[in-house]
Amino acid sequence: MLFLTNSLRHHKYALSVLLIAGLSQAQTAPLIANINGRQTTTLNGAWHVIVDPYDVGKLDYHARPLKNNNAFFKDHKPQSKSELVEYDFDHSPQLNVPGDWNTQRDTLLFYEGTVWYKQTFDYHKSAGERLFLYFGGANYQVDVYLNGELLGHHEGGFTPFDFEITDRVRESGNFVIVRVNDTRSADQVPALTADWWNYGGITRPVTLIRVPQNFIQDYFLQLEKGSTRNLRGWVHLNGPKLQQSVTIRIPEMGLTKVFPTDEHGRAQILLDANVTPWSPENPKLYKVEIAADTDRVVEDIGFRSIETRGKDILLNGMPVFLRGISIHEESPSRPARAWSEDDAKTLLGWAKELGCNFVRLAHYPHNEAMLRMADQMGLMVWAEIPVYWNIQWGSPQTLLNAENQLREMIARDHNRASVIIYSVANETEVSPTRNSFLRQLIQDAHLSDPTRLVSAALQSQEVARGDRIVVSIDDPIANDLDVLGNNEYIGWYVHTPADADRTDWISNYDKPLIMSEFGGDALFGYHADELTRWSEEYQESLYQHQIAMLKRIPFLRGMTPWILKDFRSPRRTLPGIQDYFNRKGLVNEHGDKKKAFFVLQKFYQEVQGAQTH
Ligand code: GCU
């Protein structure tokens, strides 16, 4: 809490007390790790929905919260032929879950507001078991009800949340009602404007998780920074019997060790192991078994160390160059929110085809399938929270929200070897409140996970020196970061592509730089000379000049050009060219490769040839 001004700290403390008090009746449960490794029942499928632009399901005509049967969460049915009930989920249309609502119905493409979802299920609960309702993610504000009662609220469109329903579930006829609202507002994260589609809805899987009374809530195990043998971490139990022992087994290493848990159900883990490190060339994953008295979870974990030394980034102690690409979470088969393993396999497959060993998952935490696929395919990951452009820096509530999204992202992905960098911001204007806001996030990330690097996509200043353009990385928070990220659009928003040839970069920091964005738009199939905007030749030439410039930056240790695939954006209206798509992709929304794709591929082949790993 070093960096916050007194008033912000005071407000933040007061607010967190209020928030926690306010939510104590109904709040999300601590996140359960690795739901794939649990006993689960899916609630995916067709859900009945009511599109409710005026929130009549929640508020009366004077905008007062409804408590009577008109409230949609009651799912009330008329009890007599004369009773007035103006909603009926069971005769309402359906939408698929997981899935954004925008691309499932033409009338909802631009829709922002409230949609109510209903799903039913029967459930036979065995004695001594506990039941959780888990959401992989839903955009943006979510209220979840079970059998007419509020379970809780979640804010943030890209991280998971769950609720314990052990004492609320019944044998049959359970009904889950979810109010999802994606109206943008200045105090949210992200805030009012962004260059991606505000896909609304229950965009990720919904799952019932059955666990024993005492269960393994979460765990973390990774190679200590700079170590090749020390596996360090913890296990956290949940239940009435917290003090017991947990056993960690890694059969392939012939390792089995028992650790006691303390009165909080937490065991500190340290193992001396003979590890084959995870790397893009050899994405080695080990089966790790974590067992407690009444619970057992198996997880696939790769062990690798990631650190910086001066301007170098070291993977498993060796300098590495991050050959990357930026990716939005849009399905490769159709411009809609991606969520599945197949989506991940295709998108990351294209990145591999480019010759990448690294991907920037922009600008928010992508679905878990993407991270697990990156583990398997051997792609290092830059993971990011949507602290993007204009955030309400002075608002304690907005800071708590950003901190919560960061915490949830780290909690879900801290066992993914692929994740090497957490990014806390993208293109945010320097100011004292912004600086302290971001410093708080950087501190939070380092505290909750000391094994990874923290970065942010900064913006640089340029000066003209004779006929040279000199760009310097200079940002008050750069000293707090492990790795500097920088977005630049030389050749698109500023200057011409050829001006990159007379551009030099300087940095005031003894830190590695990742050029986290550069690029330009091109419409696939539109061919012209290299000076004609929107043509493939313009984009191709821009990449050629960029790569020549990037090669000359002595402290550059990675890059994630903007972007792998054309993606939907409400900011891109040019008819016949953009049609609400950002066209900076190296492939278009159908997967067709543009000329620049091959320019970058050729460069990465060169780098790979020269790289030790
Ligand atoms: C920005 C921003 C991206 C955006 C890109 C663009 O730098 O970070 O979200 O899509 O530029 O303008 O295409």
Residues whose N, C-alpha, C, O or C-beta is under 5 A from the ligand:
A	BS01	GCU	D195 N487 E517 K584
